[in-house]
Amino acid sequence: MRSPIRIRIIVICTLLLAAGAGAWQLFPAEGKNGRPIVVGTTDEVTSLDPAGAYDAGSWAVYSNVYQSLLTFESGSTTPVPDAAESCGFVGSSLKTYRCTVREGLTFANGREVSAEDVKYSFDRMLGIAADVGPAPLFPTLESVRAEGRTVTFELGAKDATFPQKLATGAGSIVDRTRYPEEQLRTDAAVDGSGPYILKEYEEGVRALLEPNPRYQGANGRPAATIELRYYAESDQLAQAWSRGDVDVTHRQLPPQTVSSLDPSKDGFQMTEASSAEIRMLIFNMRKGSPMAEKAVRRAVATVIDRPRIVTTAYDSTVEPLYSLIPRGFIGHSTPFFDRYPEGDKTADRARKLLTEAGVETPLHFTYVHREGEVWAAEAAELRRQLEATGLFRVSVRGLDWKGFQKGYASGEFDAYGLGWFPDFPDPDNFTQPLVGRDNALQNGYVSGGIDQLIAATQQYSDRARAVDDFKSIQRRVAEDVPLVPLWQKKDYVLASGDVAGSQYLSDGTGIWRLWHLSWL
């Protein structure tokens, strides 16, 4: 995913420093005045079943109610045992990986966690292969074997990143007696062994997480009960924050709100982090879409003015991105800047590309985004830029998150905007899931050359040896243009002055560490 990110914390209450990582466990779980810490977000949970979702909102919950064999310590890029006592590759082939399940580990319901549960969780997730599920993260996994407390994973090709993938939400272990083998669980309940128990859940509204007294693992015991509140619009979250309805906010306040914040005057804490979250314009390359023509995709890439998007739609709270792999990761380069330079002649260059390919203009296509004012503002700016050339006519519409996911997975849109939040700290998480065969973007892109390069990057435990191959992947993506990277996000967490630990919600690991939150 990335090297450890640099976090700048603006602290108004000096007691926050005294409540560091070693002291937070001393706070009582029942919370201040008997109430939970309320965390507000606009991220949406699409499924409580880890076999059925591959999105930030769902995985944020998974990291708190489920366990994986491995996890990441705060700010670290190296996974450590969580549900496992130990894990490691067998021999030097990087094709057999073995873990021993922690002895005495139980689910929150009291049932023992076994190696068979681990095998069942992986077999089930890969067998269901939900359209928007995490199966694309494990293209090399051929079989899982359980013997006693030992789980053995057999890979079809070398994959040095496999331990990191185990540490994600895709590796969540479920109780095999509570989850159907061939279909997703649809009730509003969870049976996991993570730091929290899901006590109450109202889809799209709230979730109540209480500390799991049976939890054993790498993470500390939770310090407080947490209530998650979900908001459909970023403006609604901003209003809840201003009214004091939430104690912590994370993902996503309106850009204009963030740019106007002044913690020194208003008495709250703000964490600003260089995030690895990126935003892309994705092209549907299936037959029948106008974007199946490479010249059209290249023409769009030629016209896009990222700095203008950053300033108009995001009030400079994001930064332009010209590559598949963002800044802060080995292998990062700028092929879209090199191949499609921004300037005064972009319309002329785009017209030449379309003319030489025999494409009639203006070309009509549909662009779809998730509902929300921020995404609508971005879409409006993209349409303005494209239509200003006289080469394109763009029909724009927004859909709710579930409808949006279903639509792009089935190929209903010509183009669509999508964000990507890395699952584990390695550049592989921006290559295999995004441009590899059977990728999570569901846009019909397949490249044998890129698949070979991805396989080459996965054979090195020393990731620096894969830099040249990662750069080659990015150059090929800029040539084929299955997508256009738009921006890389800065991440912001706000917390009231009487809450400690909010900085751990954005610590570079992709894990939402709610168990660090406590009352001061």
N, C-alpha and C positions, 0 to 999 in steps of 0.2 A: 504494500500500500504506500508507505512513505517512511522516510526517516523521522525520528521524533520531532514533533512540531515545537516551535517556540511559542510560549504562551505569555502574554503580557496581562497582568492582573492589576486592575485599579481597585484598591481596597479603601473603603471609607471607614469601616470599623476595624480598628487595630486588633480586636480580639480574634479576627479571622486567622491571623498568623499564629496565634497561640493554639488554635484548634486545628493543627496540621494533621498529616496522615497518621501520626502515632497517637493522637488524642481523641479522634472523633468517636471511637468505640465507647468512650466513657459516658456518652449522652444517653438518656433513657429512650427506649423505643416508642413509648406512648406519645411523645411529642410535647410541644409547648401548649400548656393549658388544655391538654387532652386532645388536641387536634393534630391532624397530619400536616406535613409540609405539602403545599399545593404547587404543582409544576404545570405550567401551561405550554402548549405546543400546537402548531398547525399540522404536524405530521399525522398521517392517518394510519390506523391499524387495518390492514385488509384481511388478515386472517390470524387467529390465535394459534393455528396449527403450523408448526415450523416447516412442514412439507409443502405449504401452500402459498408462501409469500417470500419475495426477494426485494423488499423495500425498506427504507430507513425507519419508517414509523413502526412497522411490525417487528423488525429486528431490535429496535430499542427496547421493546418489551421483552423479547426473547432473552436478551442478555441479563435480565433481572429475574425471570421466573423459571428459566431452563438452565441446565448446565451443559457444557461441551467437555470433551475429554481434556482439552487444553484451553487456556485463555491467555490474554495479554495483561501484564501488569501495567499500571498507568505510565504512559509515555514510552513504553518499551516496544521494540520490533520483534522480540524473540518470545515465542509462546512458552508458557510454563504449565505444568499439570494442574488440572482443576478437578474434574470427576475422575481423572486417572491418578494413580500413584506415580507412574513413570511411563514415558513413551520414547520411541526412537526407531530409526531405520535399522533394518536387519541387514548386516553386511554393507557393502559399498555401492550396491546397484541403484539405490534410490527408487526401488520398485516394490519393496516390502516394508510396511510400517506396522509396528506392534505397540500396543498399549496394555497396561494392567490397570483394571478398574480399582478405584480406591476401596479398601476393605471397610465394611460397615456402613457404606453410603446408602442412604435411603431417599426415596421420593418424599415429598411433603406429606403424602397420605400414609406414610409409614412402611410402604412396600420397599424391599431391598432393590437397589439398582444393580443389575447384572450385566455381564458381557452380552448376553442374549438381547437385552434391551437396546444396547448400543447397535448390535447387528440389525435388529429389527428397525431401528430408527433410520439407518442408512438405506437398507433394502426398501423400506416403505417409501422414503422420500424419492429415491431413484425410480422406483416402480410406478408411483403415481405421476411423476414427471409433470407437475402442474405447469400450465402455460406461463404463469408468472411466479413459479417456484424456483428454488435454488439449485436444481439439478445441473444446470450449465456450469456450475462451479467445479464439478467433479467429472470432467470428460475422460480422465485417465483411470478412474476407479473401476476395476473389473469385478472384484468380489470382496466380501467381508466374512471372516470366519470367527466364531466364538468358541473358546475352549476354557472352561473354568472361569477365571476372572480375566482371561487374556483375550484381546481382540486383535485380529490380524487383518490388515488391509493389503490386498494385492493390486498393484497398479499395472496398467498395460504399457506404460512408458515412464521414464524417469521424471520425477516431479519433486524438486527440492522445496517447492512451496506447499506441499501437501500438509505439513504440520500447521501452517498458518491457516489453511482452509478449515482444518478441524476446529480451530479456535473461534470460528464465526458462528452466526446464527444457523447456518446450514448444518452445523454439527450438533445441534440441540438434541438431547437425549429425552425420549418420551417413554412413558409407562406403556409397555406393549399390551397390557390388559385393558387399557382405556382408549387406545387409538385404533380405529379400524385399519386393516392392512391395505385395502385397495381404494380407499376414498378418504377425503379430508374429514376431519372432525368439525362439526358445524355448531356445536353448542358454545355457550359463553363461559367455558371452564378450561382450566389448565391443570395438567398433572406433570409437574416437573420437580427438579431438585435444586433449583437456583436459590439465591439469597432471599427472594420474596415469594409469598403466596398471593395469587390473585383472588381476593376475597369478594370483590364486586366488579361488575363490568357492564357498561351500557355503551353499545357501539356508537362511536362518533361523539360521545359525550364525556364519559369519565371512566377511570379505572382506579380501584383502591388496592394498593399493594401493602401487605402486612409482612413484617419480618418472619422468615421461615426458621423456627427454632431447631429444625433438624439439619440445617445447611452445614455441609463440610466442604471445604474447597480452598482455592487460592485467595479468594476475596474475603474481606472482613465481614462480620455479621452486621446487618443494617442497623443504623443508629436511630431511625425514625420511620414511622408509617408514612407512606407517600400516596397522595391523591393526584393522579394525572387528569388534566382537563384538556379536552380536544376542541379546537376552534377551527371553523371552516375557512375563515379569512384572517389574514395577518392583522387587519385593522381591528378585528374583534379581540385578538390577543393583546394588541396594544391598549385597547380600552380596558380590558381586564387588569392589565398591569397598572395603568394609571389609577384605577379605582381601588387597588389593593386587594383584588380578588385572588391573585396568584402571588406566591412568594418567590417563585423562580420562573423565568421564561427562557426557552431555548427552541429555536427553529419554528417559525420565522417571524420576526417583527418586520414591519414595513421599512424599506430602506430609508425613507425620509425620517422615520422615527429614530432609527439607529444613528443617523448622521447628526441629529439634533440633541442627542443625549449628553448630559453633563453630570457624571456621578459626583463630582466634587461639590456641586451645589445641592443636589437632590438626595444625598445620603443613602445611596445604594452601591452595590458592587457590580462591576462589569468586567467580564473576561473577554478579551479580544484575541482570537487565535488565527494563525494562518492555516486555513482549512485545506483539505485535499478534495473537497466537494467540487464537482465541475458541472457545467451545463452544456448541452449539445443540441444542435439541430440535426435530427435523424431523418434520413431519406428511405422511403419504401422502395426497395429495388426489385420488387416482384414484377413480373410481366403484367402489363396493363397500366402501370403507373408511369406518368411522364418522367419520374425520377429514375426509371430504369435506364435512361440514356445518360451515359457518363458526362457528355458535354453539358447537359442541363445542370447536373450536380456541380460541375466545375464552374459554370457560369454563376451559380448562386454563391459559391464560395468566394468567387472573385469580387462580388459586389458588397458583401457584408462588411460593415464598419463596426468593429467591436467597441472601440473607445466611445462611439456615439451611444451604443446600447448601454454601456457601463454608466455613462453620465445621465442619460435621459430616463432609463427605466429603473436604475439601481442606485442613483445618487452617489456613485463612486464607492459603494460598499462592497463591490466585487472588482476583480481585476481581469483584463483581457487575457484570453488563453489561445495559444496558437499550436497546440499539440494535444495528442491523445493522453499522454502522461503529464500530469501537472508539475509545477515547480515544487522542489523539495524531494523529488524521487530520482534515483539513479536512472539514467537513460533519457531524461527530459531533454527535448530539443524544440525547435520552432519551425517545423516544415510548412505549416500553413502560412506563416509570415513570409517565409522564403519563396514559396511557390505562388502565393496570391497576395502580393504586396498591396497595402492600402494606399490610396492616393486619388488624384483627380482623374485618372484614366481608367478606372475600374469598369465603368459602363462600356467604354469602347472595347476593352479586352473581352468582356462578357459577350458583347454583340458578335465579335469575331468568332468566338468559340461556337456560338449557336449557329451562325451563318455557315461556317465550315462543316458543321454536322447536319445541315439541312433542316434545322428545327425552325418551324414557323413561330413568329412572335406577333403579338404578345402570347406567351405560354401561360395557360391557366392551370393552377394546382391548388390543393387544399392544405392548409396548415392548421393543426389542432394542438391545443395546449390544455393543461389541467386548469380548471376553474380557479380564479383568484385574480385580484387586482394587479399584483406584481407580474404574473405570467401574461395577463392581458396587455399590460403596458409594454412588455418585451415584444409580444406578438405584433402590436401596433407599430412599433419601431421597425421591426423586420419587414413588415409589409410596406411601410413607407419607403424604406431603402430600396427594396426590390422593384416596386412599382414606379419609383422616380426615374428608373432607367428606361421605361417604356417597353421593357422586354418581358415583363411578368404581370399577371393579374392573380392576386392571391386571395382566396376565400379563407377567412379565419373564424374559428369557433372554439369555445371552451367546453370541457366536459368534466363531470365529477370524477374523482380519482379512480374509482372502480370501473366506470364506463370508459375512461381514457385508457386504462390498462388493457381492458378487453378489446378495445378498438384497435390499438396498435399491434397487439398480439395476433389479431386476425387479418391484418393488412388493409384496414379500412381507410387509412389516411395516406396521402402522398408524402407528407412531411409532418414531423411533430417535434415538440421541444421536450427534452427529458433531462433531469438532473441525475447525477451518479455520485453516490457516497461510498467510498471504498470500504470493503469488508475486512481487509487485513493489510498490514503495512508492507506492501511489496508492489512494484509496478506491474507485476503479472495481473493484478486485479483490474487493471485498465486495458489489458490486452485480451486475455482469454475470454472473459465474460462479455466484452464489448465488440470484438471483431473476430473472435475465433468461431469455428464451426458450431452451429446450434447456439449462437450467442443469445444473451438475455434481452437484446434490443428487438428481436423478432422482426428484423427488417429484410430478411432474405439474403444478406450478404454472406458470401462464401469465397474464400481465397486460399487455394492450396499452398501458395507461397507463404502467406502469413501464418497458416497453420504450422508449417515447417519451422518458421522462425520462432513461433511461440514454444514449440517443443524444444527447440535449441536453448531458449532462455531458461526452461524449467530443469535442465540437467545440471545446473551449477548451484552448489551450496554457497559458493562465494559469488554473491549477486553482482559484484563489480565485473566479473567475467562475461556477464550477459549484456553489458551496456551497448556494444555495437549492434547486437541483434535487436535490442529494444529500439534503437534509433532507426534501424532498417524497417522495422514494423511501422513506425510512425511515418516514414517517408512513403511507404506503400499506401498507407491510409490516406495521405494527402494526395496521392496520385489517383486512387480509386474513388475517394470521397463518399464512403457510405454514410458519413456524418461530418459535421463541421463543429469543432470545439468552439465555444463562445466565451466562457469566462470561468474563472476559478474564484471560489467564494472565500470571504473572510467570515469567521464564525463568531457569534456573540452570545454570551450567556449573561443574563441579568438576575440578580438576587437581592432580596431585601437585606438590610443591615444586620438582622438577627439570624441569618442562615449561614452556616459554614459548609464548605466542600463543593460549592457550585462550579469551581474551576475544573473539577474532574469530569464534568459532563462533556467537555470538549478537550480531550487530552491527547489526541493523535492516534488512538487505538481503534476507533470506530465502535467502542463499547460505551453504552450509556450507564455510567456508574452512579445510579441513584443511591446506592447503599452508603455513599460517602456524605450524603446530605444529613445535616443535623442542626438542631437549634443551638444557638449560642447562649 
